[in-house]
Amino acid sequence: MNNVIAVDIGGTHFRVGLFDEAGRRLLVSENATLPAGGREWVLEQVRDHCRRFAEKSDYPVKACGMSFGGLVDSQCQRVTSVHFAGWKDFALADWMWEMLGVPCRLENDANAGALGEYTYGAGRGLGSLFYVTLSAGIGGGWISEGKIIRGRDGLAGEIGHLPVSDTGVLCSCGARGCLETFCSGEAIARRGQEWAGRRSETRMIELSGGAIEDITAKAVIEAAAQGDMAAERILREAGRWLARALLMVIRLLNPDKIVLGGGVAQAGNLLLDPVNEAIGELKSPTIGFSTAIVLAELGTLSPLYGAAVLAREAAGTPV
Amino acid sequence: MNNVIAVDIGGTHFRVGLFDEAGRRLLVSENATLPAGGREWVLEQVRDHCRRFAEKSDYPVKACGMSFGGLVDSQCQRVTSVHFAGWKDFALADWMWEMLGVPCRLENDANAGALGEYTYGAGRGLGSLFYVTLSAGIGGGWISEGKIIRGRDGLAGEIGHLPVSDTGVLCSCGARGCLETFCSGEAIARRGQEWAGRRSETRMIELSGGAIEDITAKAVIEAAAQGDMAAERILREAGRWLARALLMVIRLLNPDKIVLGGGVAQAGNLLLDPVNEAIGELKSPTIGFSTAIVLAELGTLSPLYGAAVLAREAAGTPV
């Protein structure tokens, strides 16, 4: 028997898990990322958690898998993200390998999430799956016949930057009309703040301690769950934009399932219902399809489970 | 040595070819489809051409491959198209097998075109390719790691029905905003007719024998090639809509190459230049990609060459 360690470094949280060979989660930790801490602080935290889990493990830790919430060069196993200061060109897999003394494999969070859901979640037993990670930004991971499809430049599945409109705010990528500007966590938070700035009687403000500028996507989701109509409407609109992008995924990839994960997907049916409603309106009455749109079964842990799959690949254990 | 027969049945033309084992074209015929003839007329013509080619062949004809310009159920090897009267649920591959006495394989024209370009055209030596057939309608075929990707319902690659706008005329599929309504041959012909109806001084009318309602996409392309500014503008606008859809293909599939084929692609740089210009404007300044957009090397014969590849598969000859 052997165990593996899985790590998921995201923009707002980092998670570490200990898994057994069958993919069962034995231990897990989830902590908020200290924005001011930078790369060194995150690595220190990850090192501490990994070592503690390795010590607690009843069996030897044979390998490690990592998910990173930004661009990753999977060939070179390096972070290429320019969005998080200090991470660009960092050989994260090598660092981990050296630190733990076991082989390590790295993927971006969207591919890791797809792998997690495909192996242990909503995609079990399917041939193909498209996973959407709806968090601060939006990413997509796509698996066909059991393999991650990366594309020529490693950009396949980039649903966050699908052009869904001619208008809207400028995206962080520099283009206009990207899906990310309409239904990412940041976009939802911005809509919440805009609404609260115009009308003060909303639960979104109370849930954020009274400060409009502190309204997050999480507060919008909570307020909507409590029946706040403005928050519900913000999610409904986000869902309608998402539906437009998912219809493009269905037209071009026609996967067995589309799985919605990440923090924003924790809104559950408050997001999924408007998505399916809008798909029903936008779709062609004569081109039927059976691609189902579902919520991630592993919640926000899809990428961590995917990292466990990567660890088993790194260890040479068939998955 | 053995030869194979390839057949391509399209909306406006049908083509028959005799190929050798190395994929060399030995004989080819191209004829216009008689619209009033229906299925029986087309099958009779195809039968005559096939028998003549089989007689002329120096070596035995070992197998047959077919491309059909409409929906095909590749599992059952039947036509499922509802657009052409009389073809629905017709077991075309079986009919051919019986008629010629050799195994036959059938694909829709977009998949066949992709296979043709991948094996003998612009996609030689590549890992992945997205082929767009721009004819009366618009279809897409997609090959990854040498295999046609079909999707759950056989709808993968359906670029013609990508939603690229909220407005525009109703598509034949019943939805609004489909790419097909902006840059298919039918859409280009309609724009030509609309323009000519408003202003009579255009080459498009002369090239159509003076009758506005007879202006076809081919006449628009010819007029543009002769410097008619209205016709050029129609192609430029069509190219800009196409660019939007191709950017979606790049985001989600990121293939090695996108190959533009079919009758409308015979416009060459009159279409390709505006496509590349619009891609340059729409793309993100920070998300670089190296997917090239090129014209089909096999011209309007890409699906026929693909049918030859299918024939070799049917014969059990490795391609």
Chai-1 contact restraints between the chains, C-beta under 6 A:
chainA,res_idxA,chainB,res_idxB,connection_type,confidence,min_distance_angstrom,max_distance_angstrom,comment,restraint_id
A,G151,B,N254,contact,1.0,0.0,6.0,A-B,restraint_1
A,R152,B,N254,contact,1.0,0.0,6.0,A-B,restraint_2
A,R152,B,D256,contact,1.0,0.0,6.0,A-B,restraint_3
A,R152,B,S290,contact,1.0,0.0,6.0,A-B,restraint_4
A,R152,B,T291,contact,1.0,0.0,6.0,A-B,restraint_5
A,D153,B,N254,contact,1.0,0.0,6.0,A-B,restraint_6
A,D153,B,F289,contact,1.0,0.0,6.0,A-B,restraint_7
A,D153,B,S290,contact,1.0,0.0,6.0,A-B,restraint_8
A,L155,B,N254,contact,1.0,0.0,6.0,A-B,restraint_9
A,L155,B,F289,contact,1.0,0.0,6.0,A-B,restraint_10
A,A156,B,L253,contact,1.0,0.0,6.0,A-B,restraint_11
A,A156,B,N254,contact,1.0,0.0,6.0,A-B,restraint_12
A,E158,B,R251,contact,1.0,0.0,6.0,A-B,restraint_13
A,H161,B,R251,contact,1.0,0.0,6.0,A-B,restraint_14
A,H161,B,S284,contact,1.0,0.0,6.0,A-B,restraint_15
A,L162,B,M248,contact,1.0,0.0,6.0,A-B,restraint_16
A,L162,B,R251,contact,1.0,0.0,6.0,A-B,restraint_17
A,C173,B,S284,contact,1.0,0.0,6.0,A-B,restraint_18
A,C173,B,T286,contact,1.0,0.0,6.0,A-B,restraint_19
A,C173,B,I287,contact,1.0,0.0,6.0,A-B,restraint_20
A,G174,B,S284,contact,1.0,0.0,6.0,A-B,restraint_21
A,G174,B,P285,contact,1.0,0.0,6.0,A-B,restraint_22
A,G174,B,T286,contact,1.0,0.0,6.0,A-B,restraint_23
A,A175,B,S284,contact,1.0,0.0,6.0,A-B,restraint_24
A,M248,B,L162,contact,1.0,0.0,6.0,A-B,restraint_25
A,M248,B,M248,contact,1.0,0.0,6.0,A-B,restraint_26
A,R251,B,E158,contact,1.0,0.0,6.0,A-B,restraint_27
A,R251,B,H161,contact,1.0,0.0,6.0,A-B,restraint_28
A,R251,B,L162,contact,1.0,0.0,6.0,A-B,restraint_29
A,L252,B,L252,contact,1.0,0.0,6.0,A-B,restraint_30
A,L253,B,A156,contact,1.0,0.0,6.0,A-B,restraint_31
A,N254,B,G151,contact,1.0,0.0,6.0,A-B,restraint_32
A,N254,B,R152,contact,1.0,0.0,6.0,A-B,restraint_33
A,N254,B,D153,contact,1.0,0.0,6.0,A-B,restraint_34
A,N254,B,L155,contact,1.0,0.0,6.0,A-B,restraint_35
A,N254,B,A156,contact,1.0,0.0,6.0,A-B,restraint_36
A,D256,B,R152,contact,1.0,0.0,6.0,A-B,restraint_37
A,S284,B,H161,contact,1.0,0.0,6.0,A-B,restraint_38
A,S284,B,C173,contact,1.0,0.0,6.0,A-B,restraint_39
A,S284,B,G174,contact,1.0,0.0,6.0,A-B,restraint_40
A,S284,B,A175,contact,1.0,0.0,6.0,A-B,restraint_41
A,P285,B,G174,contact,1.0,0.0,6.0,A-B,restraint_42
A,T286,B,C173,contact,1.0,0.0,6.0,A-B,restraint_43
A,T286,B,G174,contact,1.0,0.0,6.0,A-B,restraint_44
A,I287,B,C173,contact,1.0,0.0,6.0,A-B,restraint_45
A,F289,B,D153,contact,1.0,0.0,6.0,A-B,restraint_46
A,F289,B,L155,contact,1.0,0.0,6.0,A-B,restraint_47
A,S290,B,R152,contact,1.0,0.0,6.0,A-B,restraint_48
A,S290,B,D153,contact,1.0,0.0,6.0,A-B,restraint_49
A,T291,B,R152,contact,1.0,0.0,6.0,A-B,restraint_50
